Amino acid sequence: MLAIAVVFVCLVVGGSILVSRLLPLKAVRPEVARNVRRWVAALIAVPILLLAARSCAPLGGPDPRQRIAVGMSASEVRATLGKPHEQHTDAEGNETWIYYRDWAGMGYYLVRFNRDGRVYEQWLE
């Protein structure tokens, strides 16, 4: 996994440097052109790397549905998955915990607890 991450970083940085060299800066002093190219490469690479880092699933490990079972208590779920990103309680007293699996919140894992604080439903979206 580390090797894949290193290759990805190298590709992003190398690609941003290549793109920055396409800038038409021949009429500019060499030291200014060099600084402009560095800034452009950084402005391309840094957001891509940050988005890639944030897209890592916060839950990590195996599928959370394999780690959480119906009937587990809320404290057991918290010990297994950590603090949820969102918590909601409906009018009947049932609580819902949501764990994001990516930075945009598009993929998530949802656990529902009954009034007794026990898991009665879960799903991965």
C-alpha positions in Angstrom: 0.0 0.0 0.0 2.9 2.4 0.8 4.5 1.7 -2.6 1.2 2.6 -4.3 1.0 5.8 -2.4 4.6 6.7 -3.2 4.0 6.0 -6.9 0.8 8.1 -6.8 2.6 11.1 -5.2 5.5 10.8 -7.7 3.0 10.8 -10.6 1.1 13.8 -9.3 4.2 15.8 -8.6 5.9 14.8 -11.8 2.8 15.5 -13.8 2.3 19.0 -12.3 6.0 19.8 -13.0 5.5 18.8 -16.7 2.4 20.9 -16.9 4.2 23.9 -15.4 6.9 23.6 -18.0 4.3 24.1 -20.8 3.8 27.7 -19.7 5.0 30.2 -22.3 7.6 32.0 -20.1 10.5 32.5 -22.6 10.2 36.3 -22.4 10.5 36.3 -18.6 13.7 36.4 -16.7 14.9 32.8 -16.0 14.7 33.2 -12.2 11.2 34.6 -12.4 10.1 31.9 -14.8 11.6 29.2 -12.4 9.6 30.6 -9.5 6.4 30.8 -11.5 6.8 27.2 -12.6 7.3 26.1 -9.0 4.2 27.9 -7.8 2.1 26.5 -10.7 3.4 23.0 -10.0 2.6 23.4 -6.3 -0.9 24.8 -7.0 -1.6 21.8 -9.2 -0.1 19.1 -7.0 -1.1 20.2 -3.5 -4.9 20.2 -4.0 -4.8 16.8 -5.7 -2.7 15.3 -2.9 -5.0 16.8 -0.2 -8.1 15.5 -1.9 -6.5 12.1 -2.3 -5.5 12.0 1.4 -9.0 13.1 2.5 -10.7 10.5 0.3 -9.2 7.7 2.5 -12.0 5.9 4.3 -12.0 7.1 7.9 -13.3 3.7 9.0 -10.4 1.7 7.5 -10.0 -2.0 8.0 -12.5 -4.6 6.9 -16.1 -4.0 6.0 -17.8 -2.4 9.0 -20.8 -4.7 8.5 -18.5 -7.6 9.4 -17.4 -5.9 12.6 -20.8 -4.7 13.9 -23.5 -7.2 14.7 -27.2 -6.7 15.4 -27.7 -6.6 19.1 -24.4 -4.8 19.9 -24.5 -1.9 22.4 -23.7 1.7 21.4 -20.6 1.6 23.5 -19.4 -1.5 21.7 -20.0 0.1 18.4 -18.1 3.3 19.5 -15.2 1.1 20.7 -15.0 -0.7 17.4 -15.6 2.2 14.9 -14.9 5.3 17.0 -16.9 8.5 17.3 -19.6 8.8 14.6 -19.5 11.8 12.2 -23.2 12.4 12.7 -25.7 11.4 15.3 -29.5 11.7 15.0 -32.4 10.7 17.2 -35.9 10.3 15.8 -39.2 11.0 17.6 -39.5 7.4 18.9 -36.1 7.6 20.6 -34.2 5.5 18.0 -30.7 6.8 17.4 -28.8 6.8 14.1 -25.0 7.1 13.8 -23.4 7.9 10.5 -19.8 7.2 9.6 -18.4 8.8 6.4 -16.3 6.6 4.2 -14.9 9.4 2.0 -14.1 13.1 2.2 -17.3 14.2 0.4 -19.7 12.2 2.5 -20.9 10.3 -0.6 -20.1 6.9 0.8 -21.2 6.2 4.4 -22.0 3.5 6.9 -25.1 3.9 8.9 -25.9 2.2 12.3 -29.4 2.4 13.9 -30.0 1.8 17.6 -33.3 1.1 19.3 -34.4 2.8 22.5 -32.4 0.2 24.5 -29.2 1.3 22.8 -28.8 -1.9 20.8 -28.1 -2.1 17.0 -31.1 -3.2 15.1 -30.1 -2.1 11.6 -27.0 -1.2 9.6 -26.1 -0.6 6.0 -23.2 0.6 3.8 -23.9 3.1 1.1 
